[in-house]
């Protein structure tokens, strides 16, 4: 755990103490379980976003993808009778294919990530609304899938399974990002893509792989969200979820310029965001201010990142001057 992660952890503890002092309901088991469940749901989404951001890219379509893939998953198992062990991998593969398409457009055709994913945001939301005829996709009364519901919305000894899934995924992705050659390539591309290319790295493949990972994790998150809400309105489901993912990554130390970040930081960033959301709810602050809180968090995170980058650059200059002296 680096200094940034440690500082974020201390901030989470400090905010938790303040929230508990203001409203003791924060420490109730049911509130902690519900908050942990949301951390799991948004954490999986945020890890996928982080893999794209570290390359210097951005993925703005994840919220719309959560809506589209969630609608398709519910329709497959609830309306068309497809067994969920078949539907689940189909949706995950579809998420990976969409990520592959994004990566190909960005890496091969050299389109701007902002443009590609912004178009995706509009396209997938529109397709989801058209698919349901602007209706709501959901389960019929009494319709249930015990095994699937336990894996996605159930709890193991009181701990939400979505949170357990986040821990497992975070552990695997931590190894991929921090202990593998592929992870080093991601950092290198984020720092300087041209230099990485001249050093022999197949930059296009690595960038495309990052978007595929994001697509797969977004699809998995969409399934968890679908089983959590059990009813999906494509016009609003997943709206602005990309902001939560970007905010968590930025708070976790991922620079929007690319080449920096920690997987532990992403998880901690998600925890802090949900803690702040819980604070808003417990204090009775209007939910309409949620987005204002989110915007403020992203702004503060970017400002801290900017100042931290300037501070590190200044230190490097001073150290180089001392060595020369």
C-alpha positions in Angstrom: 0.0 0.0 0.0 1.5 3.3 -1.1 1.3 6.7 0.6 -1.8 7.7 -1.5 -3.7 4.5 -0.6 -2.8 4.9 3.1 -4.0 8.6 3.0 -7.2 7.5 1.4 -7.7 4.8 4.0 -7.2 7.3 6.8 -9.7 9.6 5.2 -12.3 6.8 4.9 -11.8 6.0 8.7 -12.1 9.7 9.6 -15.2 10.2 7.5 -16.7 7.0 9.0 -16.1 8.3 12.6 -17.7 11.6 11.8 -20.7 10.0 10.1 -21.1 7.5 13.1 -20.9 10.4 15.5 -23.5 12.4 13.6 -25.9 9.4 13.1 -25.2 6.1 15.0 -27.4 4.3 12.4 -24.3 4.3 10.2 -22.9 1.4 12.3 -26.1 -0.7 12.2 -25.4 -4.1 10.6 -28.1 -3.7 8.0 -26.7 -0.3 6.9 -23.1 -1.7 6.7 -24.4 -4.7 4.7 -26.3 -2.4 2.3 -23.3 -0.1 1.8 -21.0 -3.1 1.3 -23.3 -4.4 -1.4 -23.2 -1.1 -3.2 -19.4 -1.0 -2.9 -19.3 -4.4 -4.5 -21.6 -3.4 -7.4 -19.8 -0.1 -8.2 -16.3 -1.5 -7.4 -16.4 -4.1 -10.1 -17.4 -1.3 -12.6 -14.7 1.0 -11.3 -11.9 -1.6 -11.7 -12.8 -2.0 -15.4 -12.7 1.8 -15.8 -9.3 2.0 -14.2 -7.8 -0.4 -16.7 -8.8 2.0 -19.5 -7.8 5.1 -17.6 -4.3 3.8 -17.0 -3.7 3.7 -20.8 -4.6 7.4 -21.0 -8.1 6.5 -22.3 -11.6 6.9 -20.9 -14.8 4.8 -21.1 -17.9 6.9 -21.0 -20.4 4.3 -22.1 -20.3 2.0 -19.1 -23.6 3.3 -17.6 -25.4 2.8 -20.9 -23.8 -0.7 -21.2 -25.1 -1.6 -17.7 -28.6 -0.7 -18.9 -28.3 -2.5 -22.3 -26.6 -5.7 -21.0 -28.9 -5.8 -17.9 -32.0 -5.6 -20.1 -30.7 -8.4 -22.3 -29.8 -10.6 -19.4 -33.2 -10.2 -17.7 -35.0 -10.7 -21.0 -33.0 -13.9 -21.8 -33.7 -15.6 -18.4 -37.1 -14.2 -17.5 -38.9 -13.9 -20.9 -37.1 -16.2 -23.3 -36.5 -19.0 -20.9 -32.7 -19.3 -21.5 -31.0 -21.0 -18.5 -29.0 -18.5 -16.5 -25.8 -20.6 -16.7 -26.0 -20.1 -20.5 -27.2 -16.5 -20.4 -24.6 -15.3 -18.0 -21.5 -16.2 -20.1 -23.3 -14.9 -23.2 -23.7 -11.5 -21.7 -20.1 -11.4 -20.4 -18.8 -12.4 -23.9 -21.0 -9.7 -25.4 -19.5 -7.1 -23.0 -16.0 -8.3 -24.1 -16.9 -8.0 -27.8 -18.2 -4.4 -27.3 -14.9 -3.6 -25.4 -13.0 -5.2 -28.3 -14.9 -2.9 -30.8 -14.1 0.2 -28.7 -10.4 -0.8 -28.4 -10.2 -1.5 -32.2 -11.7 1.9 -33.1 -9.3 3.6 -30.7 -6.1 1.7 -31.3 -6.4 0.8 -34.9 -8.4 3.7 -36.4 -6.8 6.2 -33.9 -10.2 7.7 -32.9 -10.3 9.6 -29.7 -11.5 7.5 -26.7 -13.8 10.3 -25.6 -15.5 10.4 -29.0 -15.8 6.6 -29.4 -17.2 6.0 -25.9 -19.4 9.1 -25.9 -21.0 7.7 -29.1 -21.3 4.3 -27.3 -23.1 6.0 -24.4 -25.8 7.4 -26.8 -26.0 4.3 -29.0 -26.4 1.7 -26.2 -28.9 3.7 -24.3 -30.9 4.2 -27.4 -30.8 0.5 -28.3 -31.8 -0.5 -24.8 -34.8 1.8 -24.9 -35.8 0.6 -28.4 -35.4 -3.1 -27.4 -37.9 -2.6 -24.6 -40.1 -0.1 -26.5 -39.3 2.3 -23.7 -40.8 -0.1 -21.2 -39.4 -1.8 -18.1 -37.7 -5.1 -18.2 -38.1 -7.2 -15.0 -39.2 -10.5 -13.5 -42.7 -11.7 -13.4 -44.4 -12.0 -10.0 -43.1 -15.1 -8.2 -40.4 -15.7 -10.7 -37.1 -16.5 -9.0 -33.8 -18.1 -9.6 -32.5 -19.2 -6.2 -28.9 -20.1 -7.2 -28.4 -17.0 -9.3 -30.0 -14.8 -6.7 -27.7 -16.2 -4.0 -24.6 -15.7 -6.1 -25.5 -12.1 -7.0 -27.8 -10.6 -4.4 -27.4 -13.1 -1.5 -25.1 -13.0 1.6 -22.5 -15.3 3.0 -22.5 -15.1 6.8 -24.0 -11.6 6.5 -21.5 -10.4 4.0 -23.0 -9.5 0.6 -21.8 -11.8 -2.2 -21.3 -8.8 -4.5 -18.7 -7.5 -2.0 -17.0 -10.9 -1.9 -17.0 -11.0 -5.7 -15.3 -7.5 -5.7 -12.6 -8.7 -3.3 -11.9 -11.8 -5.5 -11.8 -9.7 -8.7 -9.7 -7.0 -7.2 -7.2 -9.6 -6.0 -6.9 -11.1 -9.5 -6.7 -7.7 -11.2 -4.1 -6.6 -8.7 -1.9 -9.4 -9.8 -2.6 -8.6 -13.5 -1.8 -4.9 -13.0 1.0 -4.9 -10.5 2.7 -8.3 -10.9 2.5 -9.1 -14.6 4.3 -8.0 -17.8 1.0 -7.0 -19.2 0.5 -4.6 -16.3 3.9 -3.0 -16.8 2.9 -2.5 -20.5 -0.2 -0.7 -19.4 1.8 1.7 -17.2 4.3 2.2 -20.0 1.6 3.1 -22.6 0.0 5.5 -20.2 3.3 7.2 -19.5 4.3 7.5 -23.2 2.7 5.4 -25.9 5.3 6.3 -28.6 8.2 5.4 -26.3 6.4 2.1 -25.4 5.9 1.4 -29.1 9.6 2.0 -30.0 10.6 -0.2 -27.1 8.9 -3.2 -28.7 5.6 -3.2 -27.0 2.6 -4.1 -29.2 0.7 -1.0 -28.0 -2.4 -1.6 -30.0 -2.9 -5.1 -28.6 -2.4 -3.9 -25.0 -4.9 -1.0 -25.4 -7.5 -3.2 -27.0 -7.0 -5.7 -24.2 -7.7 -3.0 -21.6 -11.0 -2.1 -23.3 -11.9 -5.8 -23.4 -11.2 -6.2 -19.7 -13.4 -3.1 -19.1 -16.2 -4.6 -21.2 -16.1 -7.9 -19.4 -16.2 -6.3 -16.0 -18.9 -4.0 -17.0 -21.0 -6.9 -18.2 -20.5 -8.7 -14.9 -21.4 -5.6 -13.1 -24.6 -5.3 -15.2 -25.7 -8.7 -14.2 -25.2 -7.9 -10.5 -27.1 -4.6 -10.9 -29.9 -6.4 -12.8 -30.3 -9.0 -10.0 -30.1 -6.3 -7.3 -32.8 -4.0 -8.8 -34.8 -6.9 -10.4 -36.4 -4.2 -12.6 -34.7 -2.2 -15.3 -36.0 1.0 -16.9 -33.5 1.7 -19.8 -34.2 5.4 -19.7 -32.7 5.7 -16.2 -31.0 2.5 -15.2 -27.2 2.9 -15.1 -27.4 6.7 -15.7 -24.2 8.5 -14.7 -22.6 5.3 -13.4 -19.6 6.2 -15.5 -19.1 9.2 -13.2 -19.0 6.9 -10.2 -16.4 4.7 -11.9 -14.3 7.6 -13.0 -14.5 9.3 -9.6 -13.5 6.0 -7.8 -10.5 5.6 -10.2 -9.4 9.2 -9.8 -9.7 9.1 -6.0 -7.7 5.9 -6.1 -4.8 7.7 -7.6 -5.4 7.0 -11.3 -4.3 10.0 -13.3 -6.5 10.9 -16.2 -3.3 11.5 -18.2 -2.6 7.7 -17.8 0.4 5.8 -16.4 -0.5 6.0 -12.7 -2.7 4.2 -10.3 -3.2 1.5 -7.8 -5.9 -1.3 -7.7 -6.2 -1.0 -3.9 -6.7 2.7 -4.5 -9.7 2.0 -6.8 -11.4 -0.1 -4.1 -10.7 2.5 -1.5 -12.1 5.2 -3.8 -15.3 3.2 -4.2 -15.6 2.8 -0.5 -15.2 6.5 0.1 -17.8 7.4 -2.6 -20.3 5.0 -1.1 -19.5 6.3 2.4 -20.2 9.8 1.2 -23.5 8.7 -0.4 -24.5 7.0 2.8 -23.7 10.3 4.6 -26.0 12.2 2.3 -28.8 9.7 2.9 -28.4 9.5 6.7 -28.3 13.3 7.0 -31.5 13.7 5.0 -29.7 15.7 2.3 -31.9 15.8 -0.9 -30.8 13.0 -3.3 -30.8 15.6 -6.1 -27.5 16.8 -4.6 -25.8 13.4 -5.2 -24.5 14.5 -8.5 -23.2 17.7 -7.1 -21.3 15.7 -4.5 -19.9 13.5 -7.2 -18.8 16.4 -9.4 -17.1 18.0 -6.4 -15.3 14.7 -5.5 -14.0 14.4 -9.1 -12.9 18.0 -9.2 -11.0 17.7 -5.9 -9.5 14.4 -7.0 -8.2 15.9 -10.2 -6.8 19.0 -8.4 -5.0 16.7 -5.9 -3.6 14.7 -8.8 -2.4 17.8 -10.5 -0.7 19.2 -7.4 0.8 15.8 -6.6 2.2 15.5 -10.1 3.7 19.0 -9.9 5.2 18.2 -6.5 6.8 14.9 -7.7 8.2 16.7 -10.8 9.8 19.4 -8.6 11.3 16.7 -6.3 12.8 14.9 -9.3 14.4 18.2 -10.5 15.8 19.0 -7.0 17.2 15.4 -6.7 18.8 15.7 -10.2 20.3 19.0 -9.2 21.8 17.6 -6.0 23.3 14.6 -7.8 24.9 16.9 -10.4 26.2 19.2 -7.6 
